[in-house]
Amino acid sequence: MSGRGGRGDKRQIALFALINLVLLGSLTAPVITGLPLRIAGLVGEDQRTETLAFVTVCGAIASLVANPVFGFLSDRTRGRWGRRRPWLLAGVAGGWVASLLVVNAQSVAGLTLAWVLAQTAYNASLAAVAALLGDQVRERSRAMASGVFGAAAFLGTLPPLVLAGILPGRIDIVVLAMPTAAVAVVLVACLLLRDPPLSETAGQGRVRLRPAMPSRAELRAARPFALVTLQRLLMHLAFGLATSFTLFFVSDRMRLSPEAAGPVVALVTLAGGSAIVVSALVTGSLAGKRGAYRNWIVAAAIGLAVAAALRAVSSDVPPLVAGAVIGGLALGAYYAVDLALALRTIPAEKHGAYLGVFNTAETLPSTVSPAIATALLLVGGSDPISGRSDDYLALYLVAAVVALTALLPLPALRGVLTRRAVPVETSIPSHS
């Protein structure tokens, strides 16, 4: 029985990861070329940077709101199609239409609205697929699932990058290829996956769309989840700071023009991304066998701190690539356990709402890290290594400290760091 269950888990994980890949790829394509090229055709050169920042921040805000909201709604959705499938389908359909609007936007306001709609739609689908993983993948397989999801998050960015390199002038193909693939994948997936309707006894026989005020018992039960979410936010903030402004960093430290720095940045990005994929897959398999996550989290935080410190003192390609590999291995190891650990702290029947909040701990750092990095570059004066005005030494050392700070919640999480401390096949019970 366990063998059949394990094979079933692997098939489900592969299916969910494929959905995750095409959804994230659909959001990556506009960022790579769609938004910059449309903005270049709508505003003057002196307004491009500010306009792109405005559009992307509006989209980021939409994603922060949409993921937990649609996760909450999917927990309470009833009908013969199940709880998650309607949001999966509606999300990719709405996302495809929004992507088409991005391609054909004739004003900044229209482009902003299209991007907000795209973020909202795809985050509805992302919330649904994360909830499906929590609903249907057993505790013993969740570390493997977490690692596969982490690898898929990076792999989803590759098709748009390749298309942008091959067809730089075809914004329609670059932007719409992954959304079209997402529609096809989700349509097939919805025919294959199990998504039982919400039981009549769940939610005491009726659906409440307005969340009730949590009781004291619920607040105490949610404390581990809040700490895991805080830890994820700190790890992603550290990674965001440690990889901010890489092009300008390479240009300053190696005395290269931005054009000459481009190939170096591509090499560093490929090295780090490859390390993430390998580490996430290997660590997910290893961590899932024992179900003990503490050592992996410690290694990930220390590894990320070492990578940031190495980058802080780098002025040549080899140490920069080495730092990228170390950071990628560290983040991949963390990817392999963070989702699995969070699922141990989530009440049954509430995967959608809780994981929607959990996902914001990855989205929010990517939104705010450029602003924080900009402030840190100005704090310390000139860079001690390059002599240039931007202090990258201070920026990346702060990133190292933030990574180590992510270890602080560990003592309070002793109760969920090992499989023995939680039920084997379920999350903690709901108090609703």
SEGU-740967 format. One record per residue (C-alpha): residue number from 1; residue in three letters; x, y, z. Coordinates in nm, 2 decimals. Example, Ala and Ser with C-alpha at 12.3 -4.5 7.8 and 13.67 -1.06 7.14 Angstrom:
BEGIN
1; ALA; 1.23; -0.45; 0.78 $
2; SER; 1.37; -0.11; 0.71 $
% end
This chain:
BEGIN
1; MET; 0.00; 0.00; 0.00 $
2; SER; 0.28; 0.24; 0.09 $
3; GLY; 0.45; 0.17; -0.24 $
4; ARG; 0.14; 0.25; -0.44 $
5; GLY; 0.08; 0.55; -0.23 $
6; GLY; 0.43; 0.67; -0.29 $
7; ARG; 0.40; 0.63; -0.66 $
8; GLY; 0.06; 0.81; -0.65 $
9; ASP; 0.22; 1.10; -0.46 $
10; LYS; 0.50; 1.13; -0.72 $
11; ARG; 0.25; 1.15; -1.00 $
12; GLN; 0.05; 1.42; -0.82 $
13; ILE; 0.36; 1.61; -0.73 $
14; ALA; 0.48; 1.61; -1.09 $
15; LEU; 0.15; 1.73; -1.21 $
16; PHE; 0.12; 2.01; -0.95 $
17; ALA; 0.48; 2.11; -1.02 $
18; LEU; 0.41; 2.13; -1.40 $
19; ILE; 0.11; 2.36; -1.33 $
20; ASN; 0.33; 2.57; -1.10 $
21; LEU; 0.60; 2.59; -1.37 $
22; VAL; 0.37; 2.72; -1.65 $
23; LEU; 0.20; 2.96; -1.41 $
24; LEU; 0.52; 3.12; -1.30 $
25; GLY; 0.65; 3.12; -1.66 $
26; SER; 0.34; 3.31; -1.76 $
27; LEU; 0.42; 3.58; -1.50 $
28; THR; 0.79; 3.59; -1.60 $
29; ALA; 0.75; 3.65; -1.97 $
30; PRO; 0.60; 4.00; -1.94 $
31; VAL; 0.86; 4.11; -1.69 $
32; ILE; 1.14; 4.00; -1.92 $
33; THR; 1.03; 4.18; -2.24 $
34; GLY; 0.66; 4.25; -2.25 $
35; LEU; 0.64; 4.53; -1.99 $
36; PRO; 0.98; 4.70; -2.08 $
37; LEU; 0.91; 4.70; -2.46 $
38; ARG; 0.55; 4.82; -2.42 $
39; ILE; 0.67; 5.10; -2.19 $
40; ALA; 0.95; 5.19; -2.43 $
41; GLY; 0.68; 5.25; -2.70 $
42; LEU; 0.45; 5.45; -2.47 $
43; VAL; 0.68; 5.70; -2.28 $
44; GLY; 1.00; 5.88; -2.34 $
45; GLU; 1.34; 5.74; -2.24 $
46; ASP; 1.37; 5.96; -1.93 $
47; GLN; 1.04; 5.81; -1.79 $
48; ARG; 1.09; 5.45; -1.87 $
49; THR; 1.25; 5.35; -1.53 $
50; GLU; 0.99; 5.52; -1.32 $
51; THR; 0.70; 5.39; -1.53 $
52; LEU; 0.83; 5.03; -1.52 $
53; ALA; 0.87; 5.06; -1.14 $
54; PHE; 0.51; 5.19; -1.11 $
55; VAL; 0.36; 4.91; -1.32 $
56; THR; 0.55; 4.63; -1.15 $
57; VAL; 0.48; 4.76; -0.80 $
58; CYS; 0.10; 4.78; -0.88 $
59; GLY; 0.12; 4.42; -1.00 $
60; ALA; 0.31; 4.31; -0.69 $
61; ILE; 0.05; 4.47; -0.46 $
62; ALA; -0.22; 4.28; -0.66 $
63; SER; -0.04; 3.95; -0.61 $
64; LEU; 0.00; 4.01; -0.24 $
65; VAL; -0.38; 4.06; -0.20 $
66; ALA; -0.49; 3.80; -0.46 $
67; ASN; -0.30; 3.49; -0.33 $
68; PRO; -0.45; 3.48; 0.02 $
69; VAL; -0.79; 3.60; -0.09 $
70; PHE; -0.83; 3.34; -0.36 $
71; GLY; -0.68; 3.08; -0.12 $
72; PHE; -0.95; 3.17; 0.13 $
73; LEU; -1.23; 3.15; -0.13 $
74; SER; -1.11; 2.81; -0.26 $
75; ASP; -1.13; 2.67; 0.09 $
76; ARG; -1.50; 2.76; 0.09 $
77; THR; -1.59; 2.68; -0.27 $
78; ARG; -1.87; 2.43; -0.33 $
79; GLY; -1.99; 2.25; -0.64 $
80; ARG; -1.94; 1.92; -0.82 $
81; TRP; -1.62; 2.06; -0.98 $
82; GLY; -1.45; 2.06; -0.64 $
83; ARG; -1.29; 2.34; -0.44 $
84; ARG; -0.97; 2.41; -0.64 $
85; ARG; -1.04; 2.33; -1.00 $
86; PRO; -1.27; 2.63; -1.07 $
87; TRP; -1.00; 2.87; -0.95 $
88; LEU; -0.73; 2.69; -1.15 $
89; LEU; -0.93; 2.72; -1.47 $
90; ALA; -1.06; 3.07; -1.41 $
91; GLY; -0.71; 3.19; -1.33 $
92; VAL; -0.54; 3.07; -1.65 $
93; ALA; -0.83; 3.18; -1.86 $
94; GLY; -0.82; 3.53; -1.71 $
95; GLY; -0.44; 3.53; -1.72 $
96; TRP; -0.44; 3.46; -2.09 $
97; VAL; -0.68; 3.74; -2.16 $
98; ALA; -0.48; 3.98; -1.94 $
99; SER; -0.15; 3.88; -2.12 $
100; LEU; -0.31; 3.96; -2.45 $
101; LEU; -0.41; 4.30; -2.31 $
102; VAL; -0.04; 4.35; -2.20 $
103; VAL; 0.07; 4.29; -2.56 $
104; ASN; -0.18; 4.54; -2.70 $
105; ALA; -0.19; 4.81; -2.44 $
106; GLN; -0.20; 5.16; -2.59 $
107; SER; -0.14; 5.36; -2.27 $
108; VAL; 0.04; 5.33; -1.94 $
109; ALA; -0.30; 5.31; -1.76 $
110; GLY; -0.41; 5.03; -1.98 $
111; LEU; -0.08; 4.85; -1.94 $
112; THR; -0.10; 4.88; -1.56 $
113; LEU; -0.45; 4.75; -1.55 $
114; ALA; -0.36; 4.46; -1.77 $
115; TRP; -0.07; 4.37; -1.55 $
116; VAL; -0.27; 4.39; -1.23 $
117; LEU; -0.53; 4.16; -1.39 $
118; ALA; -0.26; 3.92; -1.50 $
119; GLN; -0.11; 3.91; -1.14 $
120; THR; -0.46; 3.87; -0.99 $
121; ALA; -0.56; 3.59; -1.22 $
122; TYR; -0.25; 3.38; -1.21 $
123; ASN; -0.23; 3.42; -0.83 $
124; ALA; -0.58; 3.27; -0.81 $
125; SER; -0.44; 2.96; -0.99 $
126; LEU; -0.12; 2.96; -0.78 $
127; ALA; -0.32; 2.96; -0.46 $
128; ALA; -0.53; 2.67; -0.59 $
129; VAL; -0.24; 2.45; -0.69 $
130; ALA; -0.06; 2.51; -0.36 $
131; ALA; -0.38; 2.42; -0.17 $
132; LEU; -0.41; 2.10; -0.38 $
133; LEU; -0.06; 2.00; -0.27 $
134; GLY; -0.16; 2.05; 0.09 $
135; ASP; -0.49; 1.86; 0.04 $
136; GLN; -0.36; 1.56; -0.14 $
137; VAL; 0.01; 1.49; -0.08 $
138; ARG; 0.10; 1.29; 0.23 $
139; GLU; 0.32; 1.43; 0.50 $
140; ARG; 0.60; 1.18; 0.42 $
141; SER; 0.62; 1.31; 0.06 $
142; ARG; 0.59; 1.68; 0.13 $
143; ALA; 0.96; 1.76; 0.15 $
144; MET; 1.00; 1.60; -0.19 $
145; ALA; 0.71; 1.80; -0.32 $
146; SER; 0.85; 2.12; -0.16 $
147; GLY; 1.18; 2.06; -0.34 $
148; VAL; 1.02; 1.99; -0.68 $
149; PHE; 0.81; 2.30; -0.64 $
150; GLY; 1.12; 2.50; -0.57 $
151; ALA; 1.30; 2.37; -0.88 $
152; ALA; 0.99; 2.43; -1.09 $
153; ALA; 0.99; 2.80; -0.97 $
154; PHE; 1.33; 2.85; -1.14 $
155; LEU; 1.27; 2.63; -1.44 $
156; GLY; 0.95; 2.82; -1.52 $
157; THR; 1.16; 3.13; -1.60 $
158; LEU; 1.37; 2.95; -1.86 $
159; PRO; 1.13; 2.92; -2.16 $
160; PRO; 1.05; 3.30; -2.16 $
161; LEU; 1.43; 3.37; -2.13 $
162; VAL; 1.50; 3.14; -2.43 $
163; LEU; 1.22; 3.29; -2.64 $
164; ALA; 1.33; 3.64; -2.56 $
165; GLY; 1.68; 3.56; -2.68 $
166; ILE; 1.56; 3.39; -3.00 $
167; LEU; 1.27; 3.62; -3.09 $
168; PRO; 1.36; 3.96; -2.92 $
169; GLY; 1.12; 4.15; -3.15 $
170; ARG; 0.82; 3.93; -3.12 $
171; ILE; 0.66; 4.05; -2.80 $
172; ASP; 0.34; 3.87; -2.88 $
173; ILE; 0.50; 3.52; -2.90 $
174; VAL; 0.73; 3.58; -2.60 $
175; VAL; 0.44; 3.70; -2.38 $
176; LEU; 0.16; 3.46; -2.49 $
177; ALA; 0.36; 3.13; -2.53 $
178; MET; 0.36; 3.04; -2.16 $
179; PRO; 0.00; 3.16; -2.09 $
180; THR; -0.12; 2.94; -2.39 $
181; ALA; 0.08; 2.64; -2.25 $
182; ALA; -0.07; 2.72; -1.90 $
183; VAL; -0.43; 2.69; -2.04 $
184; ALA; -0.35; 2.36; -2.21 $
185; VAL; -0.17; 2.21; -1.91 $
186; VAL; -0.44; 2.31; -1.66 $
187; LEU; -0.72; 2.18; -1.89 $
188; VAL; -0.55; 1.84; -1.90 $
189; ALA; -0.47; 1.85; -1.53 $
190; CYS; -0.82; 1.93; -1.43 $
191; LEU; -0.93; 1.61; -1.61 $
192; LEU; -0.67; 1.40; -1.43 $
193; LEU; -0.65; 1.54; -1.07 $
194; ARG; -0.88; 1.45; -0.78 $
195; ASP; -1.06; 1.74; -0.62 $
196; PRO; -1.35; 1.62; -0.41 $
197; PRO; -1.63; 1.87; -0.34 $
198; LEU; -1.64; 2.04; 0.00 $
199; SER; -1.82; 1.81; 0.23 $
200; GLU; -2.15; 1.91; 0.37 $
201; THR; -2.02; 1.88; 0.73 $
202; ALA; -1.72; 2.11; 0.66 $
203; GLY; -1.78; 2.46; 0.77 $
204; GLN; -2.09; 2.34; 0.98 $
205; GLY; -2.31; 2.29; 0.67 $
206; ARG; -2.28; 2.63; 0.52 $
207; VAL; -2.02; 2.85; 0.36 $
208; ARG; -1.91; 3.17; 0.53 $
209; LEU; -1.73; 3.41; 0.29 $
210; ARG; -1.66; 3.66; 0.57 $
211; PRO; -1.38; 3.52; 0.80 $
212; ALA; -1.48; 3.49; 1.17 $
213; MET; -1.26; 3.65; 1.44 $
214; PRO; -1.01; 3.38; 1.56 $
215; SER; -1.04; 3.25; 1.91 $
216; ARG; -0.75; 3.25; 2.16 $
217; ALA; -0.70; 2.88; 2.09 $
218; GLU; -0.68; 2.95; 1.71 $
219; LEU; -0.43; 3.23; 1.77 $
220; ARG; -0.21; 3.00; 1.98 $
221; ALA; -0.23; 2.73; 1.72 $
222; ALA; -0.13; 2.97; 1.45 $
223; ARG; 0.19; 3.08; 1.62 $
224; PRO; 0.41; 2.81; 1.46 $
225; PHE; 0.27; 2.90; 1.12 $
226; ALA; 0.34; 3.27; 1.18 $
227; LEU; 0.70; 3.19; 1.28 $
228; VAL; 0.76; 2.97; 0.97 $
229; THR; 0.62; 3.25; 0.76 $
230; LEU; 0.85; 3.50; 0.92 $
231; GLN; 1.14; 3.27; 0.86 $
232; ARG; 1.05; 3.24; 0.50 $
233; LEU; 1.02; 3.62; 0.46 $
234; LEU; 1.37; 3.67; 0.62 $
235; MET; 1.53; 3.40; 0.39 $
236; HIS; 1.38; 3.55; 0.08 $
237; LEU; 1.47; 3.90; 0.19 $
238; ALA; 1.83; 3.80; 0.24 $
239; PHE; 1.84; 3.64; -0.11 $
240; GLY; 1.67; 3.94; -0.26 $
241; LEU; 1.93; 4.17; -0.11 $
242; ALA; 2.22; 3.94; -0.19 $
243; THR; 2.12; 3.94; -0.56 $
244; SER; 2.01; 4.30; -0.60 $
245; PHE; 2.17; 4.52; -0.88 $
246; THR; 2.40; 4.24; -1.00 $
247; LEU; 2.46; 4.41; -1.33 $
248; PHE; 2.57; 4.73; -1.17 $
249; PHE; 2.77; 4.54; -0.90 $
250; VAL; 2.97; 4.35; -1.17 $
251; SER; 3.02; 4.67; -1.37 $
252; ASP; 3.16; 4.86; -1.06 $
253; ARG; 3.37; 4.59; -0.91 $
254; MET; 3.52; 4.46; -1.24 $
255; ARG; 3.54; 4.80; -1.41 $
256; LEU; 3.33; 4.68; -1.70 $
257; SER; 3.07; 4.86; -1.91 $
258; PRO; 2.71; 4.74; -1.86 $
259; GLU; 2.72; 4.57; -2.20 $
260; ALA; 3.04; 4.38; -2.11 $
261; ALA; 2.90; 4.29; -1.77 $
262; GLY; 2.60; 4.12; -1.92 $
263; PRO; 2.77; 3.78; -2.00 $
264; VAL; 2.91; 3.77; -1.65 $
265; VAL; 2.57; 3.83; -1.50 $
266; ALA; 2.42; 3.56; -1.72 $
267; LEU; 2.69; 3.31; -1.61 $
268; VAL; 2.63; 3.39; -1.24 $
269; THR; 2.26; 3.36; -1.28 $
270; LEU; 2.28; 3.03; -1.46 $
271; ALA; 2.52; 2.89; -1.20 $
272; GLY; 2.30; 3.00; -0.91 $
273; GLY; 1.98; 2.88; -1.08 $
274; SER; 2.13; 2.54; -1.16 $
275; ALA; 2.24; 2.50; -0.80 $
276; ILE; 1.89; 2.58; -0.68 $
277; VAL; 1.74; 2.31; -0.90 $
278; VAL; 1.99; 2.04; -0.81 $
279; SER; 1.98; 2.12; -0.44 $
280; ALA; 1.60; 2.15; -0.41 $
281; LEU; 1.55; 1.81; -0.58 $
282; VAL; 1.83; 1.63; -0.39 $
283; THR; 1.75; 1.78; -0.05 $
284; GLY; 1.38; 1.73; -0.09 $
285; SER; 1.44; 1.35; -0.14 $
286; LEU; 1.68; 1.33; 0.15 $
287; ALA; 1.47; 1.54; 0.40 $
288; GLY; 1.16; 1.35; 0.32 $
289; LYS; 1.30; 1.02; 0.43 $
290; ARG; 1.36; 1.13; 0.79 $
291; GLY; 1.12; 1.41; 0.81 $
292; ALA; 1.36; 1.62; 1.02 $
293; TYR; 1.41; 1.97; 0.88 $
294; ARG; 1.62; 2.16; 1.14 $
295; ASN; 1.96; 2.08; 1.01 $
296; TRP; 1.86; 2.17; 0.65 $
297; ILE; 1.73; 2.51; 0.76 $
298; VAL; 2.05; 2.58; 0.96 $
299; ALA; 2.26; 2.48; 0.66 $
300; ALA; 2.05; 2.69; 0.43 $
301; ALA; 2.07; 3.01; 0.64 $
302; ILE; 2.45; 2.97; 0.70 $
303; GLY; 2.51; 2.89; 0.33 $
304; LEU; 2.32; 3.20; 0.22 $
305; ALA; 2.51; 3.42; 0.47 $
306; VAL; 2.84; 3.28; 0.34 $
307; ALA; 2.73; 3.34; -0.02 $
308; ALA; 2.64; 3.70; 0.06 $
309; ALA; 2.97; 3.76; 0.24 $
310; LEU; 3.17; 3.61; -0.05 $
311; ARG; 2.99; 3.83; -0.29 $
312; ALA; 3.05; 4.13; -0.07 $
313; VAL; 3.43; 4.10; -0.11 $
314; SER; 3.44; 3.97; -0.47 $
315; SER; 3.60; 4.16; -0.75 $
316; ASP; 3.66; 3.88; -1.00 $
317; VAL; 3.45; 3.61; -1.18 $
318; PRO; 3.55; 3.29; -0.99 $
319; PRO; 3.46; 3.40; -0.64 $
320; LEU; 3.14; 3.56; -0.78 $
321; VAL; 3.04; 3.23; -0.94 $
322; ALA; 3.13; 3.04; -0.63 $
323; GLY; 2.91; 3.26; -0.42 $
324; ALA; 2.63; 3.21; -0.66 $
325; VAL; 2.66; 2.84; -0.64 $
326; ILE; 2.68; 2.84; -0.26 $
327; GLY; 2.38; 3.07; -0.24 $
328; GLY; 2.19; 2.85; -0.49 $
329; LEU; 2.26; 2.53; -0.30 $
330; ALA; 2.15; 2.71; 0.02 $
331; LEU; 1.83; 2.84; -0.12 $
332; GLY; 1.75; 2.51; -0.29 $
333; ALA; 1.79; 2.33; 0.04 $
334; TYR; 1.55; 2.58; 0.20 $
335; TYR; 1.30; 2.54; -0.08 $
336; ALA; 1.30; 2.17; -0.01 $
337; VAL; 1.17; 2.20; 0.34 $
338; ASP; 1.00; 2.54; 0.38 $
339; LEU; 0.66; 2.44; 0.23 $
340; ALA; 0.67; 2.10; 0.39 $
341; LEU; 0.73; 2.26; 0.73 $
342; ALA; 0.45; 2.52; 0.68 $
343; LEU; 0.21; 2.24; 0.60 $
344; ARG; 0.27; 2.09; 0.94 $
345; THR; 0.14; 2.40; 1.10 $
346; ILE; -0.17; 2.46; 0.90 $
347; PRO; -0.52; 2.35; 1.02 $
348; ALA; -0.69; 2.09; 0.81 $
349; GLU; -0.94; 2.22; 0.56 $
350; LYS; -0.76; 2.56; 0.55 $
351; HIS; -0.47; 2.50; 0.32 $
352; GLY; -0.59; 2.76; 0.07 $
353; ALA; -0.61; 3.05; 0.30 $
354; TYR; -0.29; 2.97; 0.50 $
355; LEU; -0.08; 2.89; 0.20 $
356; GLY; -0.20; 3.21; 0.03 $
357; VAL; -0.06; 3.41; 0.33 $
358; PHE; 0.26; 3.19; 0.32 $
359; ASN; 0.32; 3.27; -0.04 $
360; THR; 0.32; 3.64; 0.03 $
361; ALA; 0.64; 3.58; 0.24 $
362; GLU; 0.81; 3.51; -0.09 $
363; THR; 0.64; 3.78; -0.30 $
364; LEU; 0.68; 4.07; -0.05 $
365; PRO; 1.06; 4.05; -0.02 $
366; SER; 1.10; 4.06; -0.40 $
367; THR; 0.89; 4.37; -0.40 $
368; VAL; 1.06; 4.57; -0.12 $
369; SER; 1.42; 4.44; -0.15 $
370; PRO; 1.52; 4.68; -0.44 $
371; ALA; 1.41; 4.98; -0.23 $
372; ILE; 1.59; 4.85; 0.08 $
373; ALA; 1.90; 4.77; -0.13 $
374; THR; 1.90; 5.13; -0.27 $
375; ALA; 1.89; 5.27; 0.08 $
376; LEU; 2.17; 5.05; 0.20 $
377; LEU; 2.39; 5.14; -0.10 $
378; LEU; 2.38; 5.50; 0.01 $
379; VAL; 2.44; 5.45; 0.38 $
380; GLY; 2.80; 5.36; 0.39 $
381; GLY; 2.94; 5.61; 0.14 $
382; SER; 3.18; 5.48; -0.12 $
383; ASP; 3.25; 5.11; -0.17 $
384; PRO; 3.58; 5.02; 0.01 $
385; ILE; 3.68; 4.77; -0.26 $
386; SER; 3.59; 4.94; -0.59 $
387; GLY; 3.60; 5.30; -0.47 $
388; ARG; 3.28; 5.37; -0.65 $
389; SER; 2.99; 5.56; -0.49 $
390; ASP; 2.76; 5.26; -0.42 $
391; ASP; 2.86; 5.06; -0.11 $
392; TYR; 2.80; 4.70; -0.22 $
393; LEU; 3.01; 4.57; 0.07 $
394; ALA; 2.76; 4.71; 0.32 $
395; LEU; 2.46; 4.58; 0.12 $
396; TYR; 2.57; 4.22; 0.10 $
397; LEU; 2.70; 4.21; 0.46 $
398; VAL; 2.35; 4.32; 0.57 $
399; ALA; 2.21; 4.04; 0.35 $
400; ALA; 2.43; 3.79; 0.54 $
401; VAL; 2.31; 3.92; 0.87 $
402; VAL; 1.94; 3.89; 0.76 $
403; ALA; 2.00; 3.53; 0.65 $
404; LEU; 2.14; 3.44; 1.00 $
405; THR; 1.85; 3.62; 1.16 $
406; ALA; 1.62; 3.37; 1.00 $
407; LEU; 1.75; 3.11; 1.24 $
408; LEU; 1.60; 3.29; 1.54 $
409; PRO; 1.25; 3.13; 1.52 $
410; LEU; 1.40; 2.77; 1.53 $
411; PRO; 1.38; 2.72; 1.91 $
412; ALA; 1.01; 2.80; 1.91 $
413; LEU; 0.95; 2.56; 1.62 $
414; ARG; 1.08; 2.24; 1.80 $
415; GLY; 0.74; 2.09; 1.80 $
416; VAL; 0.71; 2.08; 1.42 $
417; LEU; 1.07; 2.03; 1.30 $
418; THR; 1.05; 1.65; 1.32 $
419; ARG; 0.79; 1.41; 1.19 $
420; ARG; 0.75; 1.25; 1.53 $
421; ALA; 0.61; 1.57; 1.67 $
422; VAL; 0.32; 1.59; 1.43 $
423; PRO; 0.05; 1.35; 1.30 $
424; VAL; 0.20; 1.14; 1.01 $
425; GLU; -0.07; 1.20; 0.74 $
426; THR; -0.25; 1.52; 0.84 $
427; SER; -0.21; 1.88; 0.95 $
428; ILE; -0.30; 2.01; 1.29 $
429; PRO; -0.68; 2.00; 1.35 $
430; SER; -0.89; 2.30; 1.27 $
431; HIS; -1.07; 2.48; 1.55 $
432; SER; -1.35; 2.61; 1.33 $
% end
